[in-house]
């Protein structure tokens, strides 16, 4: 290391460290806002949280942990300084925290991918797309398990990983190859996941403008791939450097960009209801607020809460079909089925609990027409039928009581 190089000047080193801290805080806020808007949209506007939303919440939780680890490296162990300016305590602390950083960073990436793949599985309509998404999910999760155990068990015993004196007996894997392979795997899976729904998007019957907008959202994911590529470049420099403690800063910077841009891109497709005036109006209606004047004429229902409420109303007001009392007037009894001892049907009387009309059972005689049978009942002085409140669909498709009438 050339101590006369301007980049090793104390002011330059502090500027690099401050840049790392600023990027860490800024990108973490970007990820937090993206997930916060996603949760608000799903929980409040749409009214339903799915598995992909919970996976993204978990990714944000560990992203907070990742940011905290980077800040600890910077403030407690002087990350970004040259190894010749660090004490043995700082070096050992940096190595220990870096092991935790690798595990947390990979876990955040994996959870973001899991969230996207769970979303794919939820919207899958083709068996081939569903199968590819499911197998990709399995591979991504299994690889995370391998990376976690490989990072924690890179040395046996683990103390050998931060042994600067060479006195600890044991063995270690080639971490340079291991970390490079893990980074390449994540880049490849990023590209694969972004390209996976291409055929599905092309086949959906939507206007070209909407398809292009959707491709634009997926295209933002390639910013994540670009950031991962820069990180891989600096990772190679880090593993080859004689002063890796100094070269750790750009790795953290590009890792933060990769993680939180990925979270942002994965959450962007879920935010459309947030900017939909019609959806917000329906949400207000469900919560007991009057809808916006611009959307009062909208009757389309997509909210799960509204659908459940309508279903309950319809089921509660359902009136079973009534079997015919007799053949149509003027018809022949031989052309109609025979009804013997047919009880009167059950009606909802004035929206009270279901009651059964107490009219007596009747016997249909085979030798009389329907008109003659009704005439005989009237002459016999049968009591007039009760006044029944019928339920009829209104203009919105809901059942409402009609005025009582005499049958």
Steps between C-alpha positions, in 0.01 A plus 500: 500500500635838401448730797551802274194409291234771556229239549670391823493848644296516824252746349445278194451191716246679720317622190474142370369378833245782521385416147447138605297610802291744295422242232410245770254735669351633175447162336355353818245782505415428136435135581300588811277745311442248220397223739297742714297611198460138396361400840269804506370417153440134572370527857291819473403551136483145365413350838709183470859407585656208312806284560716706264427810710611329819817378329581858400438621855749237619749620237468857628548382859831335416593799281482712815734252665735518202509881521570482873792262440654736243467794739664296775788419266545868418462653844634228729773339290598774247395318184662657194829583667822336393608190688815683610284757676285241678565337834477119539174558687355688202615231255352215702177693548474573127548135409235386748244757390577431132402136547167614642467753216539230234229283657258791544565647155439167326189440711348835399562424131346156538189628678447762229522226236264280703248786513510540122469126438207470742333779307562306178343189651195698607432637153609189308238381252716264297635176649839551333543847653391373839743209484794720399421748777470225760829334404677836493369569849630166625846555346528853642407388852732199494789715379441742788527210743831396341635857511400546864667182622796554267561850636462408865706182457764640265761412760512215749519620769337832411760689708755426233316741267618799707829352622762761402788323669466156342497323835153345468509152350234411244406537136299741285332487161606727216272791585606699192354241263202440728396866516551556127289198415223617735497844336489355149213270603294796624563695180392205284186440706418873487502492121305173492227628733466823301463313171275224637163679456577642153280250315222543755499879464492476121200266511275698734214683323598852604566814294851544363552805720440298816728221381780748431451653845523156655816424307635833621446397861678170441771691314579689819618168636796514265629790710537239772690276259729791408567578866575132562745507209687797647503329838649186345773710339595659832471162672767363266719802581435441870600134489819577307602806699788504745295743711143363499393717794542806280312348204187408695329838454389469133371148568265629770389793284401285203353232726266759651395620155440143383293401803270800524451560129399134486249556780367809322459321166332201664253728679424736210242273325296478820454878533260551209184505720662781702482726195157378383226750586229241450667254737540767768133592462392140552722478807332809645159345438600183684628704795177696526612819324318652202672435168665775300266694273703398199434131562142486626379330186742210527336169592788264420601313814847357542555530872492169683312661790218627276470166325468316830235745622292462183529123517376498858203720408400280208530180702299650787218617274480198275143375432487140380310422180130423535361186337192570287165454667331373188543496123456826314145616447355350191746215497425133525572319821637208300780722364624601847653302787284384785537678834362323803512644852734783396572721803515875460853632456696692762506878463679778681205684655572875539877430528443297817658157553384238253143382572291244325162597367242301689272451201373141494638245263298442191424201283498549128221298341576348168154560346479881529679783328700760686228761451234271651721418798561867581131578460406228749750631754351848478145369543611298802601824671875445525659784698676762293874456475712702738676820400860410422795733460687392189871560449599642166838599353556875473711680239820405687420129506409492871180349640259759643143450645211598274174643624272231640240372261209257501574184301 
